[in-house]
Amino acid sequence: MDRLIERTAGLDVHKASVKACVRVPGNDGGRQSEIRTFRTTTAGLVLLRDWLASHEVTVVAMESTGVYWKPVYYLLEDEFECWLLNAQHLRNVPGRKTGVADAAWICQLVEHGLVRPSFVPPKPIRELRELTRYRKTLIHERTREVQRLHKLLEDAGIKLGCVASDVLGVSGRLMLEALVGGTTDPEVLADLARGALRKKLAVLREALEGRVARHHRLLVAELLTHLD
């Protein structure tokens, strides 16, 4: 079998440790392998990086298992050509002998060009993805909290959402905060309306007449705080 890459490393990455195998040319003209285990702390990964550099490794490959590959990949990518391998692809390559460690098997596959790396976005794109994904998560969470607030008001018999297009608008917030403070008089609550909503005072008074209990006030206060 043709050898495509002379100095390779295969990594078997776990949560707390990473097993590394390097394959380099031996003194007798054959191939020399060495396997070591490192911690996945930053200090441990620095030792891994230095060990790989001492063997003049050019390509480092690892399996894309969970999120544990990320700190390893990110620390090594500036020094080596890093390959992230698809786990299913690795399992489908025939010829693996029993007893061969994952790291050694990965190393051999890369050495002979039997696998290809998956695409890993460059650093600026990864950073942007983390920010936008977190923002998306917050938006979804806020939407769920608003839905909880609507359900809670319905439970208390408050039909504010039937009159106000935005329960959390200026007028809605004033009324909700008054409810939290213990005000239950529909006349007083409706009079807190601002802008165009003041044209609907009669309907508001009817919508704001409910059965607001102490636990409703507590939960509305918690929801508003969380939304803020």
Secondary structure, 3 states (H helix, E strand, C coil): CCCCCCCEEEEEECCCEEEEEEEEECCCCCEEEEEEEEECCHHHHHHHHHHHHHCCCCEEEEECCCCCHHHHHHHHCCCCEEEEECHHHHHHCCCCCCCCCHHHHHHHHHHCCCCCCCCCCCHHHHHHHHHHHHHHHHHHHHHHHHHHHHHHHHHCCCCHHHHCCCCCCHHHHHHHHHHHCCCCCHHHHHCCCCHHHHHHHHHHHHHCCCCCCHHHHHHHHHHHHHHC
